[in-house]
Amino acid sequence: MGAMRSEIDRESVARAYARWAPVYDLVFGKVFARARMEAIAATERVGGRVLDVGVGTGICLPHYTRASGVVGIDLSEPMLRKARSRAQALRLGNIESLAVMDAERLEFPDASFDAVVAQYVVNTVPHPEAALDEFARVLKPGGEIILINRIGADTGLRRALEAGLAPAGHWLGWRPEFRWARFEAWLQRTPGMALIERRPVPPLGHFSLIRFGKAATATKRQGAGALDAA
């Protein structure tokens, strides 16, 4: 299954996170703290060079060990300004760069990173499958994609609530519903990628830690930016 027609777009996401930037840490810092630490722990087990997609205000940056070289990207310049200030204030020498970049069109060569971590990102981009394709392309064989993502309900009251909130995606900067079937369909059409782990994380178990592994003999994908958004 290809990328579904988007109910959000790049410009609306950038505007939304410009609004969130001044209060993001206050609103989401403690709420998502445990999930963030679990994602970082999984990333550190892989080690090496890390791409942090949607690095935001850099709230995760101090928790990477100095052994990990970290490249952070985000669509929001206001968020990145806070990340740069944090990295400078804390003298985080392992942070290689922090740059504005579109997750759907990564400006890196194939097989550039040992791990790609994206927390609360896949359901914020206009074309999630295109972003996943890019994560896989820049990942080295034997590496991992590590996600924290909200998994939408398939049935019941929560499914109805998610559908009802969908029109607010432009303002919120994320889509309230994103069902597991989309990840399954992406895996089926992406050679060399396999699910390693999927488990719920706080708060309330509506979010999941998801790990995809790239086979050590995986065939490289085409060059940066080669994918056209559906």
NORPE-V328997 format. One record per pair of residues at least 24 apart in sequence whose ideal C-beta (glycine too) atoms are under 10 Angstrom apart, sorted by the first residue. I is the first residue (numbers start at 1). J is the second residue. D is the distance in whole Angstrom. If there is no record, write none. Layout:
{{I J D} {I J D}}
//
This chain:
{{1 129 8} {1 181 8} {1 182 7} {1 184 9} {1 185 4} {1 186 8} {1 188 8} {1 189 8} {2 127 9} {2 129 6} {2 130 9} {2 185 8} {2 186 9} {2 189 8} {2 230 5} {3 104 9} {3 125 10} {3 126 8} {3 127 4} {3 128 6} {3 129 4} {3 130 6} {3 131 9} {3 132 9} {3 133 9} {3 182 9} {3 185 10} {3 186 9} {3 227 10} {3 229 7} {3 230 4} {4 127 9} {4 128 8} {4 129 8} {4 175 10} {4 178 10} {4 182 8} {4 230 8} {5 126 10} {5 127 9} {5 230 8} {6 125 8} {6 126 4} {6 127 6} {6 128 9} {6 130 10} {6 169 9} {6 175 8} {6 229 8} {6 230 9} {7 126 9} {7 166 6} {7 167 7} {7 168 10} {7 169 5} {7 170 7} {7 175 6} {7 176 10} {7 177 10} {8 123 9} {8 124 7} {8 125 8} {8 126 6} {8 127 10} {8 166 10} {8 169 5} {8 170 6} {8 171 10} {8 172 9} {8 173 7} {8 174 7} {8 175 6} {9 125 10} {9 126 5} {9 127 10} {9 169 10} {9 170 8} {10 75 7} {10 102 7} {10 103 10} {10 104 8} {10 125 8} {10 126 6} {10 127 10} {10 229 9} {11 75 10} {11 126 10} {11 170 9} {12 126 9} {12 169 8} {12 170 4} {12 171 8} {12 172 9} {12 173 7} {13 75 6} {13 76 8} {13 102 10} {13 103 10} {13 124 6} {13 125 7} {13 126 7} {13 169 9} {13 170 9} {13 172 9} {13 173 5} {13 174 8} {14 74 10} {14 75 5} {14 76 6} {14 77 8} {14 78 9} {14 79 10} {14 100 9} {14 102 10} {14 173 8} {15 76 9} {15 170 9} {15 171 9} {15 173 8} {16 75 10} {16 76 8} {16 124 8} {16 169 9} {16 170 8} {16 171 6} {16 172 6} {16 173 3} {16 174 8} {17 54 9} {17 56 8} {17 57 10} {17 74 8} {17 75 7} {17 76 4} {17 77 9} {17 78 7} {17 79 6} {17 80 10} {17 124 8} {17 173 6} {17 174 10} {18 75 10} {18 76 6} {18 77 8} {18 78 5} {18 79 8} {18 173 9} {19 76 10} {19 78 9} {19 171 9} {19 172 10} {19 173 8} {20 56 8} {20 57 9} {20 76 8} {20 78 9} {20 79 8} {20 172 9} {20 173 7} {21 56 8} {21 57 7} {21 74 10} {21 76 6} {21 77 9} {21 78 4} {21 79 5} {21 80 9} {21 81 8} {21 82 6} {21 83 10} {22 57 10} {22 78 8} {22 79 10} {22 82 9} {24 56 6} {24 57 5} {24 59 8} {24 76 9} {24 78 10} {24 79 7} {24 82 8} {25 56 9} {25 57 6} {25 58 9} {25 59 6} {25 82 8} {25 86 9} {28 56 9} {28 57 9} {28 59 8} {28 120 8} {29 57 9} {29 59 6} {30 203 10} {31 202 8} {31 203 6} {32 59 9} {32 119 8} {32 120 7} {32 148 8} {32 201 9} {32 202 8} {32 203 7} {32 207 8} {33 59 9} {33 63 10} {33 202 9} {33 203 10} {34 201 7} {34 202 5} {34 203 8} {35 119 7} {35 120 9} {35 148 5} {35 200 10} {35 201 4} {35 202 6} {35 203 8} {35 207 6} {35 208 9} {35 209 7} {36 60 6} {36 63 8} {36 117 10} {36 119 6} {36 120 9} {36 148 7} {36 201 9} {37 63 7} {37 201 10} {38 119 10} {38 146 9} {38 148 8} {38 199 9} {38 201 6} {38 202 9} {38 209 5} {39 63 10} {39 117 6} {39 118 9} {39 119 5} {39 120 10} {39 146 6} {39 147 8} {39 148 5} {39 201 8} {39 209 6} {39 210 10} {39 211 9} {40 64 6} {40 65 9} {40 68 9} {40 117 8} {40 119 9} {40 146 9} {41 146 10} {41 209 10} {42 115 8} {42 117 8} {42 144 7} {42 146 5} {42 147 10} {42 148 10} {42 196 9} {42 197 8} {42 209 7} {42 210 10} {42 211 6} {43 68 7} {43 70 9} {43 114 9} {43 115 5} {43 116 9} {43 117 5} {43 119 10} {43 144 8} {43 146 5} {43 211 10} {44 68 6} {44 115 9} {45 115 9} {45 144 9} {45 146 9} {45 211 10} {46 113 10} {46 114 6} {46 115 4} {46 116 10} {46 117 9} {46 140 10} {46 142 9} {46 143 7} {46 144 5} {46 145 10} {46 146 8} {46 211 9} {46 213 9} {47 114 6} {47 115 8} {48 113 8} {48 114 3} {48 115 7} {48 140 8} {48 142 10} {48 143 8} {49 96 8} {49 112 7} {49 113 5} {49 114 5} {49 115 8} {49 140 8} {49 143 9} {50 94 9} {50 96 9} {50 113 6} {50 114 7} {50 115 5} {50 116 8} {50 117 6} {50 143 10} {50 146 9} {51 96 10} {51 101 10} {51 103 10} {51 106 8} {51 108 7} {51 112 7} {51 113 4} {51 114 9} {51 115 7} {51 116 5} {51 117 7} {51 118 9} {51 134 10} {51 135 8} {51 138 6} {51 139 8} {51 143 10} {51 145 10} {52 83 9} {52 95 9} {52 98 9} {52 113 10} {52 115 9} {52 116 8} {52 117 5} {52 118 8} {52 119 8} {52 121 10} {52 146 10} {53 101 8} {53 103 5} {53 106 8} {53 116 6} {53 117 7} {53 118 4} {53 119 8} {53 121 5} {53 122 9} {53 125 9} {53 131 8} {53 134 9} {53 135 7} {53 138 10} {53 145 9} {53 147 9} {54 79 9} {54 103 7} {54 117 9} {54 118 6} {54 119 6} {54 120 7} {54 121 4} {54 122 9} {54 124 7} {54 125 9} {54 131 10} {54 148 10} {55 79 8} {55 80 7} {55 83 6} {55 87 10} {55 95 9} {55 98 7} {55 99 9} {55 117 9} {55 118 10} {55 119 9} {55 121 10} {56 80 8} {56 82 8} {56 83 7} {56 119 8} {56 120 9} {56 121 9} {57 81 9} {57 82 4} {57 83 6} {57 84 10} {57 85 9} {57 86 7} {58 82 6} {58 83 3} {58 84 7} {58 85 8} {58 86 4} {58 87 6} {58 90 9} {58 92 8} {58 95 8} {58 98 7} {59 83 8} {59 86 8} {59 119 9} {60 86 10} {60 117 8} {60 119 7} {61 86 6} {61 87 6} {61 90 8} {61 92 6} {61 94 9} {61 95 6} {61 98 9} {62 86 7} {62 87 9} {62 89 10} {62 90 6} {62 92 7} {62 95 10} {64 92 8} {64 94 6} {64 95 8} {64 117 9} {65 94 8} {66 92 8} {66 93 7} {66 94 5} {67 94 8} {68 94 6} {68 95 10} {68 114 9} {68 115 8} {69 93 10} {69 94 6} {69 95 8} {69 96 5} {69 97 10} {69 113 9} {69 114 9} {70 94 6} {70 95 5} {70 96 6} {70 97 9} {70 98 9} {70 113 10} {70 115 10} {70 117 9} {71 95 8} {71 96 5} {71 97 5} {71 98 8} {71 99 8} {71 101 9} {71 108 8} {71 112 8} {71 113 7} {71 116 10} {71 138 10} {72 96 9} {72 97 7} {72 98 5} {72 99 8} {72 101 9} {72 117 10} {73 97 8} {73 98 8} {73 99 5} {73 100 7} {73 101 4} {73 102 8} {73 103 7} {73 106 8} {73 107 9} {73 108 9} {73 118 10} {74 98 8} {74 99 8} {74 100 7} {74 101 7} {74 102 10} {74 103 9} {74 121 9} {75 100 7} {75 101 7} {75 102 6} {75 103 7} {75 104 10} {75 121 10} {75 124 9} {75 125 8} {75 173 9} {76 100 8} {76 173 9} {102 126 9} {102 130 10} {102 131 9} {102 134 9} {102 225 9} {102 229 10} {103 127 9} {103 128 9} {103 130 8} {103 131 4} {103 132 9} {103 134 7} {103 135 8} {104 128 9} {104 129 9} {104 130 4} {104 131 5} {104 132 10} {104 133 8} {104 134 6} {104 225 9} {104 227 7} {104 228 10} {104 229 6} {105 130 8} {105 131 9} {105 134 7} {105 224 7} {105 225 4} {105 226 9} {105 227 8} {105 228 10} {105 229 8} {106 131 9} {106 133 10} {106 134 5} {106 135 8} {106 137 7} {106 138 5} {106 224 6} {106 225 8} {106 227 10} {107 134 10} {107 138 10} {107 224 6} {107 225 7} {108 134 9} {108 137 9} {108 138 5} {108 223 10} {108 224 6} {108 225 10} {109 137 9} {109 138 7} {109 220 9} {109 223 7} {109 224 6} {110 136 10} {110 137 6} {110 138 7} {110 139 9} {110 140 9} {110 220 5} {110 221 6} {110 222 8} {110 223 7} {110 224 8} {110 226 10} {111 137 8} {111 138 7} {111 139 7} {111 140 5} {111 141 7} {111 142 10} {111 143 8} {111 214 9} {111 218 9} {111 220 6} {111 221 9} {112 137 9} {112 138 5} {112 139 8} {112 140 7} {112 143 10} {112 224 9} {113 138 6} {113 139 6} {113 140 6} {113 143 7} {113 144 10} {113 145 10} {114 139 8} {114 140 6} {114 142 8} {114 143 5} {114 144 8} {115 139 8} {115 140 9} {115 143 6} {115 144 5} {115 145 8} {115 146 6} {115 211 10} {116 140 10} {116 143 7} {116 144 8} {116 145 5} {116 146 7} {116 147 9} {116 212 9} {116 214 9} {117 144 9} {117 145 8} {117 146 5} {117 147 8} {117 148 8} {117 211 10} {118 145 7} {118 146 8} {118 147 5} {118 148 8} {118 149 8} {118 210 10} {119 146 8} {119 147 7} {119 148 4} {119 149 8} {119 207 9} {119 209 10} {120 147 9} {120 148 6} {120 149 7} {120 150 7} {120 174 7} {120 207 8} {121 147 7} {121 148 8} {121 149 8} {121 174 9} {122 147 6} {122 148 9} {122 149 5} {122 150 9} {122 174 9} {122 175 10} {122 178 7} {122 182 9} {122 183 8} {122 186 10} {122 210 9} {123 147 10} {123 149 6} {123 150 6} {123 151 9} {123 152 8} {123 169 9} {123 173 10} {123 174 5} {123 175 5} {123 176 8} {123 177 8} {123 178 4} {123 182 9} {124 149 10} {124 150 10} {124 169 9} {124 172 9} {124 173 6} {124 174 4} {124 175 7} {124 178 10} {125 174 9} {125 175 9} {125 229 9} {126 175 9} {126 229 7} {126 230 10} {127 227 9} {127 228 9} {127 229 4} {127 230 6} {128 175 9} {128 178 7} {128 182 7} {128 183 9} {128 186 8} {129 182 7} {129 183 9} {129 185 8} {129 186 5} {129 189 9} {129 190 9} {129 227 9} {129 229 9} {129 230 7} {130 227 5} {130 228 8} {130 229 5} {130 230 7} {131 227 9} {131 229 9} {132 182 9} {132 183 8} {132 186 5} {132 187 9} {132 190 8} {132 193 9} {132 212 8} {133 186 8} {133 189 9} {133 190 7} {133 193 10} {133 221 7} {133 222 10} {133 226 9} {133 227 5} {134 221 9} {134 224 8} {134 225 8} {134 226 9} {134 227 7} {135 193 9} {135 212 8} {135 214 10} {136 186 9} {136 190 6} {136 191 9} {136 192 8} {136 193 6} {136 212 8} {136 214 6} {136 218 8} {136 220 10} {136 221 7} {137 214 10} {137 220 7} {137 221 4} {137 222 7} {137 223 8} {137 224 8} {137 225 10} {137 226 8} {137 227 8} {138 220 10} {138 221 9} {138 224 8} {139 192 10} {139 193 9} {139 212 9} {139 213 9} {139 214 5} {139 218 8} {139 220 10} {139 221 10} {140 214 7} {140 216 9} {140 218 9} {140 220 10} {141 192 8} {141 213 10} {141 214 6} {141 215 6} {141 216 5} {141 217 6} {141 218 5} {141 219 9} {141 220 8} {142 213 8} {142 214 7} {142 215 8} {142 216 4} {142 217 9} {142 218 8} {143 212 10} {143 213 8} {143 214 5} {143 216 9} {143 218 9} {144 196 7} {144 197 9} {144 211 6} {144 212 7} {144 213 5} {144 214 7} {145 193 8} {145 196 9} {145 210 8} {145 211 7} {145 212 4} {145 213 8} {145 214 8} {146 196 9} {146 197 9} {146 209 7} {146 210 8} {146 211 5} {146 212 8} {147 183 9} {147 198 9} {147 207 10} {147 208 8} {147 209 7} {147 210 4} {147 211 8} {147 212 8} {148 201 7} {148 207 6} {148 208 7} {148 209 6} {148 210 8} {149 178 7} {149 180 9} {149 183 8} {149 198 10} {149 201 10} {149 207 7} {149 208 6} {149 209 9} {149 210 6} {150 174 8} {150 175 9} {150 176 8} {150 177 8} {150 178 6} {150 206 6} {150 207 5} {150 208 8} {151 177 9} {151 178 7} {151 179 7} {151 180 5} {151 182 10} {151 183 8} {151 198 8} {151 200 8} {151 205 9} {151 206 7} {151 207 7} {151 208 5} {151 210 8} {152 176 8} {152 177 4} {152 178 5} {152 179 4} {152 180 8} {152 181 9} {152 182 9} {152 206 9} {153 177 8} {153 179 8} {153 180 10} {153 206 9} {154 179 6} {154 180 8} {154 181 8} {158 206 8} {162 206 10} {180 208 8} {180 210 9} {183 208 10} {183 210 7} {183 212 8} {186 212 9} {187 212 7} {190 214 9} {190 218 9} {190 221 9} {191 215 8} {191 218 7} {191 219 6} {191 221 9} {192 216 9} {192 217 8} {192 218 3} {192 219 6} {192 220 9} {192 221 9} {193 218 7} {194 218 10}}
//
